[in-house]
Amino acid sequence: MKKYEVMFIVNAANDEVIKAAVKLVQDTITRIGGTIDNTDEWGKRHLAYEVKHQSEGYYVVVDFQADPAQIKELDRVIKIHEEIIRHIIVKQDD
């Protein structure tokens, strides 16, 4: 298992939407066989430019370990979730 970090920005309009998006990402990581090391919620921040007509977003960073073959599934699930307006998955150095 390799160490990864996923950072995503959620539409900050509603607290329930934020909680649901964080839970979706965490549940997907555990479903694909990964383990979550840390979840860091940075909170609501102003975006540098509008993304999907949003000027603010709620930033979340999740550190986790997973099999490299399962990262595509996590990426696919995040892409279909409409409230997550941006995301990036990065492999961390060992």
C-alpha positions in Angstrom: 0.0 0.0 0.0 1.2 3.5 -0.9 0.6 6.8 0.9 -1.7 9.3 -0.9 -3.3 12.6 -0.2 -6.5 13.8 -1.8 -7.4 17.5 -1.6 -10.9 18.5 -2.7 -13.0 21.7 -2.7 -16.7 21.4 -1.9 -19.4 23.9 -2.7 -19.6 25.8 0.6 -23.3 26.7 0.4 -24.6 24.1 2.9 -23.0 22.4 5.9 -24.9 19.1 5.2 -23.5 19.0 1.7 -20.0 19.5 3.1 -20.4 16.7 5.6 -21.9 14.4 2.9 -19.0 15.0 0.6 -16.4 14.3 3.2 -18.2 11.2 4.3 -18.4 10.0 0.6 -14.7 10.4 0.1 -13.8 8.7 3.4 -16.3 5.8 2.7 -14.9 5.3 -0.8 -11.4 5.1 0.5 -12.3 2.4 3.0 -14.5 0.6 0.4 -11.6 0.3 -2.0 -9.5 -1.2 0.8 -7.6 1.8 1.9 -7.0 3.2 5.4 -7.4 6.9 6.4 -4.5 8.4 8.3 -5.8 11.9 8.8 -8.6 14.2 7.7 -7.9 17.9 7.8 -10.7 20.4 7.1 -9.2 23.7 6.2 -12.6 25.4 6.1 -14.2 28.0 3.8 -11.9 30.0 1.7 -12.2 32.4 -1.2 -11.2 30.9 -4.5 -8.6 32.6 -6.8 -11.1 32.5 -9.6 -14.7 31.3 -10.0 -15.2 27.6 -10.5 -18.6 26.4 -11.6 -20.0 29.8 -10.7 -18.7 29.6 -7.1 -16.4 32.2 -5.6 -15.9 30.3 -2.2 -15.2 26.7 -1.4 -14.7 24.4 1.6 -11.2 22.8 1.5 -10.6 19.3 2.8 -7.4 17.2 2.8 -7.4 13.5 3.5 -4.2 11.5 4.0 -4.7 7.8 3.3 -3.0 4.6 2.3 -4.3 2.5 -0.6 -3.3 0.1 -3.4 -2.3 2.1 -6.5 -4.7 0.0 -8.6 -7.7 1.4 -6.7 -6.9 5.1 -7.1 -8.8 5.3 -10.4 -12.0 4.2 -8.6 -11.6 7.0 -6.0 -11.0 9.5 -8.8 -14.1 8.2 -10.7 -16.4 8.5 -7.6 -15.2 12.1 -6.8 -15.7 13.2 -10.4 -19.3 12.2 -10.4 -20.1 14.0 -7.2 -21.6 17.3 -8.3 -20.8 19.2 -5.1 -17.1 18.6 -5.3 -15.9 21.3 -7.6 -12.2 20.5 -7.7 -9.9 17.7 -6.5 -6.4 16.3 -6.8 -4.9 13.0 -5.7 -1.2 13.0 -5.0 1.2 10.2 -4.1 3.3 11.1 -1.2 7.0 10.3 -0.9 7.9 7.3 1.3 
